[in-house]
Amino acid sequence: MAVALASQLREGTKKAHTMAENTGFVSCFLKGVVDKVSYRTLVADLYFVYSAMEEEIGKLRDQGHPVVGPVGFPELNRRESLEQDLAFYFGADWRSSIQPTPGAQQYVARIHQVASEAPELLVGHHYTRYIGDLSGGQILKNIAQKAMNLGEH
């Protein structure tokens, strides 16, 4: 069943994935055109998105939700890693230096809305963020390191 679900999610998100790859930011990123200001804004936005997702999935997992609970693996959580990245890009006082962009605010609001109205839909968000960021993120990590002369971080 897990393989069938992964296949359905991959097929169901293929068009959106292609559209995302063709946005200006991602297209430039894939070509190695990345600046630190834009990248650190992305990292800050991901922090807000993952915080919301991990909060909602954690609650649903703890409540024993039959659909969301089984995909809520705490070892996949990204928040702590993002906090380390934010400290690197913004300094020790990073919490007072960041705020979500309007797009991130909408995404976070949608995560909370879905969690309360149709929690099973969080599985799609979860798949897109975690699988996309963990697999595609490795490619983007290498590009970012080269483009911004970061070395290993």
N, C-alpha and C positions, 0 to 999 in steps of 0.2 A: 504494500500500500504506500509506503514512504517513497519508493521509486516512482510509482505512478503519480503521486502528488508532485514530486519534484519535476517530473516531465511536463505535467500540466501547467505548473507555474512557469517553467522555462518557456514553453510555447506561448502561454498567455501573456507573458511580459516581453516577448521578442520585439514587437513593434515599438513599445515604449523604450526599450533598451536602445534600439537603433535611433530613435528620435533623440534620446539623451546624449548619445555619442556625437550627434550632429549639432548640438548647441555650441555656441561660440566658445564658452569657457572650456568645455570638455574637448572640443576639437583642437583648440590651441594647446591645451594640456597634453593631449596625446602627441602633439608635434614638439613638445618640449618647451613651449612658450608659457612659462609659469613665473609669476612674481610672488614674492613672500607675502605681500599685503593681501592679495586675493586668496592665496593658499591658507593663510592663517584665518581669514574670514570663513573659508570652507570648513576648516577644522573646528572653529567655534560653533558654526551651525550644526555640524555633525554631533557635537557634544550635546546640544539641546535636543536634537532629534533622538539620539540614542538614550539620553536620560529619560525622555518621555516613554519611549518604547520599552526600555528595561523596567521602568516603574510599572507600566500597565501589564506587561507580560508577567512580571513577577507576582503582581496581585492575582492575576487570573490563574497562574500556576499554583499559587498557595491556596486558592479557592477550589482547586481541582477541576478547572474548566476542561471538558473532555476533548476539545479541539486545540485550544491554545496551550494548555498545560504541557502536553507532551513535546512541544517544540521549544519550550522555555528553558534551555540549558544555560545555567549561570556562567559556565565556563566560556560561553561565547560573548559575554558582556564586553562592551567596548569602552564604557565610561571611564574606567581607571586609566586605560591607555591614552584616551583622549585628554584626560586631565594632565598627564605627563607631557603630552605634546603641547598643550596650552601653556604650561609652565615654561616650556622651552621657547615658544614663540612670543609670549606676552610677559614673562617674568613671574616671580613668586606671587604677585598680587593680581594674577590673571582674572580672578572672579569679578573684580571690580572694573576690569578693562573690556569685558565682552558683553555683547547683547545679540540676540538673534536678529537676522535680517527679516524683512517682512515675509519672504518666502519660507524661511524656517519657522516663523511664527505660525503661518498657515499650516505647515506640515505638522507641527507639534499639536495644534488645535485639532487637526484631523485625526491624529493618533488617539487623542483623548476621547474624541467623539465616537470613533469606531469602537474603542474599548468599552464604552458604555452602551452603545446602541446595537452593535453587531460584532462582538469580539472575535468571532471566527475570521473576520476579514483582516485581522492583525497578522494572520499567517502569511498573507501576501506581502504585507509591508516587511515583515520579519525576513522572509525569503529574499526579497529584493535588497534590503540593506545588508544583511549579514553575508549572504552568499556573494552578492555583487561586490561588497566592500572587501571581503576576505580573499576572494579570488582575483577580481580585477584590481583590487587595491595593491596587490603585490607588483603588478605592472606599473601602476601609477606611482608607487613608492620609488621605484627605480628611476622613473622619469623625473620626479620631483627632486630627488637627491642630486641628480646630474644638473638639472636646470638651475637649481638654487645653490649649488656647491655645498650641500649639507654633509656629505659623507654619511657614515652610519649613525643613525639617531635611534 
